[in-house]
């Protein structure tokens, strides 16, 4: 496997990963990775980094091969999804179970009649308690008002919703997305974990970001915002990252304030 600028850029794009993520994996600065991958006169990737990158690529290749060879992906708009979810609830099934069962049932059924039948489920609508709805900046200013959001499933206690404004968490969470988070106070072990998504408060503004760490730069060490990792002994800084690589990371210069954790199972 040849490790060069083109192969690494393609791999990062295919896996939806950023240069900041790669820098943290290799234990180097973001600028070093940028120098390796720039279009004009790229620098040679260091031997130790090549070993790390090759290992990460091989892990991804194994993970991709382990995926089922055939997947059916169905995409629905909000208006299409709601009656499907209600139908599954009425049948006492998960959405996955209901879709699989229904696809088998409609093989010989008139499709228009099937779709019409979906919209008749509303006569036995299940409703769930409203939860607080916050607004978070994702590249654009956000309202500080707290509103309320009506979920379409039973989320349990200690949850709140958050609507995003901007594209910093795209493509996973584009502008206008609403995500569900678990309140910090409801967690048994409310500690930040690398790679997880949280709702932070930065300079008084709520923002949804990925929590991570990376090796500290000289200026960051001199500024006193770094710490020594008890795991590997390296001097690092805590950073809040966007999924969209066009948005810069936020280096945590003060104690990090956060309100909730995004549990993938709640989405």
C-alpha positions as MATLAB code, in Angstrom:
seq = 'XXXXXXXXXXXXXXXXXXXXXXXXXXXXXXXXXXXXXXXXXXXXXXXXXXXXXXXXXXXXXXXXXXXXXXXXXXXXXXXXXXXXXXXXXXXXXXXXXXXXXXXXXXXXXXXXXXXXXXXXXXXXXXXXXXXXXXXXXXXXXXXXXXXXXXXXXXXXXXXXXXXXXXXXXXXXXXXXXXXXXXXXXXXXXXXXXXXXXXXXXXXXXXXXXXXXXXXXXXXXXXXXXXXXXXXXXXXXXXXXXXXXXXXXXXXXXXXXXXXXXXXXXXX';
ca = [
       0.000    0.000    0.000;
       1.631    3.222   -1.208;
       1.310    6.017    1.362;
       1.441    9.346   -0.456;
      -0.486   12.614   -0.718;
      -3.056   11.307   -3.206;
      -3.756    8.011   -1.439;
      -4.076    9.662    1.978;
      -6.338   12.455    0.685;
      -8.620    9.905   -1.001;
      -8.738    7.726    2.125;
      -9.651   10.682    4.373;
     -12.378   11.771    1.933;
     -13.797    8.243    1.641;
     -13.903    7.818    5.416;
     -15.187   11.387    6.070;
     -12.238   12.219    8.308;
     -10.391   15.495    8.767;
      -6.740   16.478    8.766;
      -7.144   17.396   12.443;
      -8.191   13.808   13.202;
      -5.186   12.444   11.285;
      -2.823   14.789   13.109;
      -4.070   13.497   16.464;
      -3.678    9.861   15.359;
      -0.108   10.498   14.186;
       0.831   12.673   17.183;
       1.807   15.627   14.996;
       0.513   19.141   14.418;
      -2.298   20.011   12.032;
       0.240   22.066   10.047;
       2.443   19.008    9.531;
      -0.473   17.066    8.030;
      -1.402   20.078    5.903;
       2.163   20.180    4.577;
       1.990   16.494    3.642;
      -1.310   16.788    1.813;
      -1.134   20.188    0.129;
      -1.476   20.268   -3.652;
       1.731   22.158   -4.452;
       5.112   20.903   -3.252;
       3.841   18.512   -0.554;
       6.355   17.490    2.080;
       7.397   13.863    2.517;
       5.240   12.019    5.056;
       7.458   10.945    7.937;
       8.334    7.253    8.240;
       6.606    6.881   11.624;
       3.463    8.559   10.303;
       3.457    6.278    7.264;
       3.449    3.264    9.572;
       0.516    4.704   11.564;
      -1.437    5.654    8.445;
      -0.879    2.251    6.824;
      -2.157    0.548    9.983;
      -5.266    2.787   10.079;
      -5.956    2.157    6.388;
      -5.680   -1.593    6.897;
      -8.091   -1.440    9.853;
     -10.592    0.467    7.717;
     -10.203   -2.009    4.867;
     -10.932   -4.929    7.201;
     -13.956   -3.108    8.651;
     -15.315   -2.396    5.176;
     -14.924   -6.034    4.118;
     -16.801   -7.152    7.237;
     -19.895   -5.194    6.204;
     -22.743   -7.167    4.602;
     -22.273   -7.250    0.818;
     -25.801   -6.023    0.099;
     -27.618   -3.218    1.860;
     -30.953   -1.656    1.003;
     -31.024    2.025    1.930;
     -34.415    3.719    2.076;
     -34.635    7.498    2.357;
     -37.808    9.263    3.493;
     -38.747   12.903    3.911;
     -40.141   13.994    7.288;
     -43.692   13.846    5.923;
     -43.133   10.320    4.577;
     -41.352    9.055    7.698;
     -44.005   10.096   10.246;
     -46.820    7.757    9.043;
     -44.323    4.882    8.724;
     -43.239    5.369   12.340;
     -46.855    5.533   13.494;
     -47.637    2.314   11.600;
     -44.739    0.532   13.288;
     -45.859    1.732   16.724;
     -49.405    0.571   16.074;
     -48.120   -2.872   15.059;
     -45.879   -3.078   18.139;
     -42.747   -3.395   15.988;
     -39.522   -1.512   15.496;
     -39.381    0.480   12.265;
     -36.856   -2.010   10.838;
     -39.138   -4.970   11.637;
     -42.192   -3.210   10.234;
     -40.467   -2.230    6.973;
     -39.131   -5.769    6.420;
     -42.542   -7.305    7.092;
     -44.367   -4.752    4.980;
     -42.019   -5.080    2.010;
     -42.853   -8.787    1.935;
     -46.579   -8.029    2.180;
     -46.697   -5.508   -0.674;
     -45.032   -7.647   -3.320;
     -48.441   -8.414   -4.834;
     -50.230   -5.314   -3.535;
     -51.070   -2.189   -5.482;
     -48.433    0.383   -4.341;
     -50.816    3.365   -4.422;
     -53.235    1.504   -2.158;
     -50.374    0.686    0.224;
     -49.253    4.320    0.504;
     -52.836    5.474    1.010;
     -53.159    2.979    3.841;
     -50.180    4.487    5.647;
     -51.994    7.750    6.168;
     -54.974    6.061    7.827;
     -52.840    5.085   10.812;
     -53.234    8.561   12.329;
     -56.551    7.593   13.962;
     -54.604    5.875   16.749;
     -51.685    8.300   17.085;
     -49.393    7.779   20.056;
     -48.103   10.971   21.635;
     -45.038   11.455   23.807;
     -44.100   14.148   26.331;
     -42.479   17.290   24.936;
     -38.826   17.904   25.763;
     -36.844   21.185   25.873;
     -35.520   22.404   22.506;
     -32.268   24.388   22.518;
     -30.598   26.175   19.594;
     -26.900   25.678   18.880;
     -24.500   27.476   16.558;
     -22.987   25.321   13.839;
     -21.308   28.135   11.970;
     -24.143   30.687   12.289;
     -25.572   32.728   15.192;
     -28.210   30.857   17.165;
     -31.122   31.918   19.321;
     -30.647   31.609   23.082;
     -34.342   30.935   23.640;
     -35.420   27.532   24.953;
     -38.517   26.159   23.239;
     -40.144   22.708   23.236;
     -39.960   19.759   20.851;
     -42.430   16.900   20.413;
     -40.541   13.612   19.834;
     -42.027   10.786   17.778;
     -40.829    8.063   20.155;
     -40.431    7.476   23.878;
     -36.988    8.876   24.713;
     -37.096    8.390   28.464;
     -36.032   10.914   31.069;
     -33.090   13.296   30.926;
     -33.239   14.129   27.215;
     -33.476   17.421   25.366;
     -33.502   18.432   21.708;
     -31.138   20.813   19.956;
     -31.636   22.502   16.578;
     -28.463   23.349   14.649;
     -27.835   26.582   12.753;
     -25.037   26.390   10.174;
     -23.007   23.743    8.353;
     -20.086   23.048   10.697;
     -21.467   19.582   11.562;
     -22.351   18.667    7.979;
     -22.747   16.305    6.255;
     -23.866   14.190    9.226;
     -25.926   16.982   10.768;
     -26.705   19.697    8.165;
     -28.120   23.149    8.850;
     -31.571   22.906   10.419;
     -31.072   19.423   11.872;
     -32.567   18.589   15.255;
     -30.628   16.155   17.420;
     -31.425   14.535   20.764;
     -28.969   14.787   23.658;
     -28.792   13.382   27.169;
     -28.587   15.933   29.944;
     -25.211   16.012   31.661;
     -26.836   15.625   35.066;
     -28.621   12.449   33.961;
     -25.401   10.584   33.067;
     -23.906    8.075   35.498;
     -20.375    9.070   34.491;
     -20.515   12.635   33.104;
     -16.991   12.816   31.675;
     -15.913   13.878   28.198;
     -14.740   11.075   25.899;
     -12.642   11.523   22.762;
     -14.590   11.252   19.523;
     -17.999   11.768   21.135;
     -20.344   14.682   20.341;
     -21.463   17.119   23.040;
     -23.322   20.409   23.370;
     -20.731   22.871   24.662;
     -20.985   26.446   25.872;
     -18.200   28.595   24.381;
     -18.074   32.316   25.191;
     -21.697   32.101   26.306;
     -22.866   30.460   23.070;
     -24.108   26.888   22.680;
     -22.326   24.868   20.003;
     -22.417   21.184   19.020;
     -18.917   19.774   18.546;
     -16.795   16.626   18.681;
     -14.529   16.468   21.737;
     -10.925   15.500   21.056;
      -7.307   16.081   22.068;
      -4.109   16.553   20.113;
      -0.418   17.185   20.702;
       0.133   20.765   21.886;
       2.043   23.319   19.853;
       4.905   25.286   21.366;
       2.833   28.480   21.598;
       0.023   26.593   23.342;
       2.443   25.178   25.889;
       3.866   28.636   26.533;
       0.322   30.019   26.906;
      -0.360   27.524   29.683;
      -3.357   25.850   28.044;
      -1.772   22.403   27.644;
      -1.644   19.384   29.920;
       0.404   16.198   30.165;
      -1.532   13.058   29.254;
      -1.416   10.363   31.944;
      -1.910    7.782   29.196;
       1.034    8.460   26.883;
       2.938   11.228   28.691;
       2.572   13.647   25.770;
       1.770   17.310   26.204;
      -1.649   17.924   24.686;
      -4.513   20.391   24.373;
      -8.258   19.759   24.420;
     -10.077   20.736   21.231;
     -13.677   20.999   20.023;
     -13.920   19.898   16.401;
     -16.458   20.252   13.612;
     -17.332   17.348   11.321;
     -17.094   19.715    8.347;
     -13.333   20.135    7.670;
     -13.914   23.691    6.383;
     -14.474   24.871    9.962;
     -11.453   25.321   12.279;
     -11.151   23.595   15.615;
     -11.720   25.418   18.890;
      -8.876   25.053   21.398;
     -10.178   24.906   24.963;
      -8.407   27.654   26.908;
     -10.598   27.467   30.019;
     -12.460   24.700   31.872;
     -14.881   23.178   29.379;
     -18.574   23.810   30.000;
     -20.959   21.308   28.443;
     -24.670   20.596   28.736;
     -25.319   17.229   27.114;
     -24.042   14.202   25.221;
     -25.319   12.939   21.870;
     -26.201    9.255   22.250;
     -26.381    7.699   18.775;
     -29.125    5.331   19.958;
     -31.466    8.288   20.580;
     -31.284    9.672   17.040;
];
